[in-house]
Amino acid sequence: MASASASAPGARSGRAAAPARRKRPVEYSILYTATLCMVAIGAVMVYSASSAESLLDGSGDPLMYLKRYVSLGLIGLVAMLFAARHGLALVRRLTPAILGVGFVLTAAVMLPGLGVTVNGARSWLGAGPLQFQPSELLKVALVLYAAQLLASRPRSVETLGGIARPLLIVVGAAALLLMAQPDMGTLMVICAAMGMFLLIAGTPLRLIGGLGAALAGAALVAALIEPYRMARLTAFLNPFADSHDTGFQTVQGLTAIGSGGLFGVGLGESVQKVFYLPEAHTDMILAIIGEELGLIGVAVVIGLYVLIGYAGLRTAKAARDRYSKLLAAGITSLILCQATLNIFAVLGLAPLTGVPLPFISYGSTNLIVLLGAMGLLLNIAATGGLPRTAAQPRPRLRSIDGGRAGEGGDRGRRDGRPRRAGAGDRRRSAG
């Protein structure tokens, strides 16, 4: 009995000495679960939106796009899991190379014999199903570059000259390449995401407003130069005025959503997907969700993006270093801006620009690249970002940390610092 009782404390101490497995924060779980849910929804809806057309257009395989989506999704999920474990430090070292490759490949699509034209845009490399859209890599590379640049130069966001050299110069060069293709959808996503990024980084609203006004003026000039751009940009204002040409896709999308009502006509029962609604499995997949699953289905999709936005910004707030804060905010902004632009376009509130719905639409490069970017966000959520030295003060972004109140919240305990006593704690200790 004595030996048994004596060995028990030793066993307990041995168990106590074993390192406890670190529990992942709730933000990680939200991001991971929401992403997997959207990929699952995407697989179901890509099959539903494409099966009939794939069977009737001559290929004879109703599973064609589903097979491709699942294959690409598996590649993207592997990239996401790798980035979630090892990607943050590696990506920070390789950011200049990633940005350079993005620019080179985006420029290469303009070369004869290399670029592939789809729906009037020369934005792809490759052939057949093995096509790659370099602009998808470029937009993520710009977020990586902006986070790295502004982390090393925190005061540069306070003046126009600091923002312009070299961030806006690099973004402007990317914009020129995208306009030459033309790929207005990706350009709009980049501009919107950079606007949110600069706002979160601390750029004064007057500067962002001035940049937005200048950008709107440039877009107006570009639309006036090319009449087809003006027709596309203005068609959403009254799509029914030209429902057989420039407004056709918007009208068909609205018809699909209107037909679905509150609960939808049933999964797989869409009528619009059969040669009525162009790009039903890519840009307009939300319209098929609205038709088959109704307003409830659309609300679920929007709710998943709201969860990503909430968890992504909470991850940025809790990050331990400025680079990780900016990168988490930038990736979250990129996903939300692209989702918002697609949703608004399908609902007739924005021009149709060919932007896929993140994680749900069929789109080879977009799915893989955004899943990889989500892996970086998961890495920051799980670890708090890159380690900082004791000499470095805890970084703070006023826009997401809530001013000075954001400096010492509970979430600061990820770096090992003890929680500061609040007023209530001091009163209790005094009593």
N, C-alpha and C positions, 0 to 999 in steps of 0.2 A: 504494500500500500504506500509505504514511504517512497519507494523508488518510483512508483507510478505517479504519485503526486509531485515528486521532484522533477520528473521529466516533463510534466504538463506545462509548467512555466517556461521551460526551455523551448518546448514546441511552440508555445504561444509567441515567445519572443522571436523565434525563427520565422514564424509566419508574419510577425509584425515587421521584421527586418526585410522581408521580400518587398521589392518595389511594387507599389500599387499602380495598376494600369490607369493612365490618365483618361478621364472622362471627357469626351468631345463636347463642345458647347452646343447649345440648342440651335445656334445659327447654322452650324455645320449640318445638323440633321434636317433643318428646313430646306437648305439649299440642295442637299443630296436627294431628299425625297421629292421635292418639287421638280427637279430635273428629270429624275427617273419617271415620274408620273407623266411629264410632257412627252418624253420619248415614247412611252407606251401608248399614249393618246395618238402621237404622230404615226406610229406603226399601224394602228387600227384605222385611222382616218386616211392615210395615204392609200392603203389597200381599198378602202371603201370608195375613195374619190377617183381611183385610177383603174380599178379592175374592169369595169364595163367598157371603157374606151380602149384599154389595152387588148381586150378580147375582140373588139369589133374593128379595130383599125388595121388589122392584118398581122399583128405579131402573134395572136392566138394564145397568149399567155397572160391570164388575168393576174398572176402573181409577180409579174415582171418588176414593177416599181416597189412592191413590198420586199422582194428579195434584195434589191439594191439598197433600199432604206435600211433594212436590218443589217446588211453587210457593212454599210457606212456607219451605222449607229454603233456597231460593235467596235469598229476601229476608233470612233470618237470616244467611246466609253473607256477603252484601254488608254487612250491619250489622257482622258480626264483623271483616271486613277493614278497614272504615272505622275501627272502634274500635281495631283493632290498630295503625293508623298515626297517627290523630289524636285518639283518643277520651279519653285520660286527662286532659289539661289542660282539655279542653272539658267533660267530665262533672263535674270538680271545681267549675268555675264555675257549672254549671247544677244542682247537687245540690239546693238548696232548691226550685227550680222543679219538678224531677222529682218530689221528695217531695210537693209540693203537688198536682201533677197526679194522682199516684197516689192520694192521699187523696180528692180531689174525684171522680174517676172511680169509685173503690171505693164511695163513698157514693151515687153516682148510680144504681147498679144497684138500689137500694131504692126509687127513685121510680117511681110507676105510669107505665106507658107506655114506660119506658126500659129497665128490667131485663128479662132473659130468664131464665126458670126452666128448668133442665135437671137431671133426676134429683133433684128436690126442693130444689136449691140455686139461689138467685137471685143468680148471680155473673157474668153475662155482659151485655154491651151489644151491640147490633146485631141483625141478622136473617139467617136462613138460614146459608149458609157463611161470611158475613162477620161473625163474632162475635168479640168481644174480651173477655178476662177481665182486668179491671183489677188484681185481686189479684196477678197474676203480675208486673206492673210494680211494685206496691207493695213486694213482698218484696225485689226488687233495690234499690229506692230506699232501703229501710231499711238495707241493707248500706252503700250509698254514704254515707248520712247518718251512720251509726255510725262509719265510717272517718274521715270528716271531723271529726266531733265529738271523738273520742278522740285523733286526731292533734294537735289543738290543746289538749287537756286531758289529758295523759298520766297525771297522778296521780289523775284522777277515778275510775279503775277500782279504786282501793284501798279505797274506802269505799262503803257502801250509798247514802248520800246523794249522793255524786258520780255513781254510776251512775244513780240514779233521776231526777236533775234534769239534763237533760231526757230522757235516752235512754229509760229505762223508761216514762216518761210517754207518749212518742211511740209506743213499741211497744205499750203498753197500749191507746192509742186505736185503733191498727190492729187489735188483737185484738178489741176490742168490735165494730168494723165487720165483721170476718170471722165472728164468732159470730152476728151478726144475719142473715147471708145464708142458711144457715150454710155456711161453708167451713172445716171442721175440718182438712182435709188441709193446706191452705196455712198455717193457723195453727200446726200442729204443726211444719212445716218451718221457719217463721220462729223459733219458740221454740228448736228444736234448733240451728239455725244461729247464733242469737244467743248461746246457751250456749257453743258452741265458740269463737265470736268473742271473747267476754269472757275465756274461758280463755286464748286466745292473746294477748290484749291485756294480760294480767297480773293479772286479778282473782283474789283468793285463793279457794281451793277451798271454804272454809267459806261464803263469800258465794254462790258458785254453787250449793252444796248447799242453802243456805237458800232461794234463789230457786226452785230446782227443787222443793223440798218445798211451797212456797207455790203454785206453779203446779199441782202434782199435786192439791193440795187444792181449788183452784179448778175444775179439770177434773172432779173427783169431784162437787162441788156442781152444776156445770152438767149433768152426766150424770143426777144424781138428779132434777133439775127436769124434764128431758125424757126420758121412758122410752125413746124411740127411740134416743137417744144412748147410753144404757146398754146397750141391746140390741146396738147396732153395736160398741161398745167391748169387749163381753165375748164376742161371737160367735166371735172367733178362738180363744178358750181351748178351746172344744169345738165346732167347726163341725159335726161329724157329729151332734150332738144335735138340730139343727134344719136338716138338710141341704136341706130344700125351701123354706126361707124365709131367715132371717138368715145361715145358714151356706152357702147355695147357691153363691155365687160363689167362696168359699174352697175348698169341696169340689171344684168343677169345675176350679179352678186346680191344686189338688194332684193331681187325676186326670190332668190334662194332663202335668204334670211327671213323675209316676210312669210314665205310658205311654211317655215318651221314653227312659227308661233312660239308658245311657251315651252312645250315639251318636245317639239320636233315631229317629223313624220316617221321616225324609226331608223335605226342604224342600218345602212345599206339601201334605204328606200329613196334616196335623192333622185330627182328627175333632172335637175340642172346639170349634174355632172356628166350626163350622156350627151356630149357634143353641143351643149348649150353654153356652158361656162368655160371659157378658155383658162388654162393653167389651174384647173380645179385642185390638183394635188400639190401645187407649189404655192404661188402667190395668193391664191384665193381659197386656200383650204379652210379658212375660218368661215367662209360662206357655206361650205358643205357641212361644217360642224353646226352652224346655225340652222340649216335646213333639216338635218337628221336628228340632232339632239336638242334643238330649240334654244331659246334664250338661256335656259339652265346650263346647257353645254357651253355656250359662249361665256357665261358668267364664271363657270369653273375654270376655263382657260385664263380669263383675265385675273381671277383670284390667285392662280398659281404664279403669274407674273408679279402680282402685288406681294406675295410671299417672298419671291426672289429679291424684289426691291427692298423690302423690310430687312431681310436677313443680310443682304449685301451691304447696306448702309450701316447696320449694326456691326458687321464685321469690320468695316472701315473705321468705325468709331473705336472699336476695341483694339485695333492693331497697335503694335508697340513702336513702330518706326514710321517716319513720314512716307517713305517709299511704299510700304505695304498699305498704308492708309489711302494714298493716292491711287495705287493700282486697284485695290478693292473697289473704290468709288468709281474708277474709270471703267472697269469691266461691268459693273452693275449698270452704269449709265449707258454703255454700249448696248447691252441686252434690252434694257427698257426702251431706249430710243428706237431701236429696230422694231420691237414688238408694237410700240405705239404707232409708228408710221404705217405698219402693215394693217393694224386694226382700223385705224382711221381711213386708210385707203379702201378697205373692203366695205366699210360703212358709208362710203361716199363723202367723207369729211376731209380727204386729202387726195392729191393726184395719185394715180396708179404709177408706180415707179419700178415694179418688179422686185420688191424687197420681200424675202421669205419670212414666215413667222418662225422665230427662233425655236429650235428643238422640235418643232412639229411639222413644218413644211418639208417636202422632199427637196433637198438641195445638197449635193454631195459635199462641196467645199464648206459651205456655211455650217452644216451640221457638225463636221469634224472639228473645224476651227473653234466654234463656239463651245463645244464640249471641252476642248483643251483649255480654253480660257476659263471655263467654269471650274476646271481642276485647279487652276491657280487661285481662284477665289476660295475654294474649299481648303487649300493649303493654308491660306491666311486665316481662315476661320478656325482651323484646327490648332494652329501653332501661335497665332498672334502676329505672324509675319517674321521678318528677319530679326535676329537678336541685336540689341543695342548695347553699347558699352555704358558703364556706370557714369562716365563723364558726360554723356549726352542727356539733355533734359527730355522729359516725355513730350513727344510732339502733340500738337493740338491743331485741328482744323475747325475754326469757329463755326462753319456752316453745318457741320454734323456733330460736333462735340458740345454744342449749346453754349458757346461763349466760354467764359472762365469756369463755368460750372462743369465743363467737360474734362477738366484736368485731373480730377482725382476721384472718379467714380469707382464703384465696385469692380467694374470690368478691368481696371488697371491692375488687378491682382494677377493677371496672366503672366506678368513679368517677374512675379515673385515678391513684389513689395507688399507689406501689410496694409490692410485697410486703415485709412485715417479715421480717427474717432469723430463722430458727428456731435452736434450740440446735445442731442439727447443722451449719447453715450457719456459725455463729460458730466452732465447733470447727474446721471445715475451713479457714476464713479464718485462724484463729490458727496452724494448722499450716503 
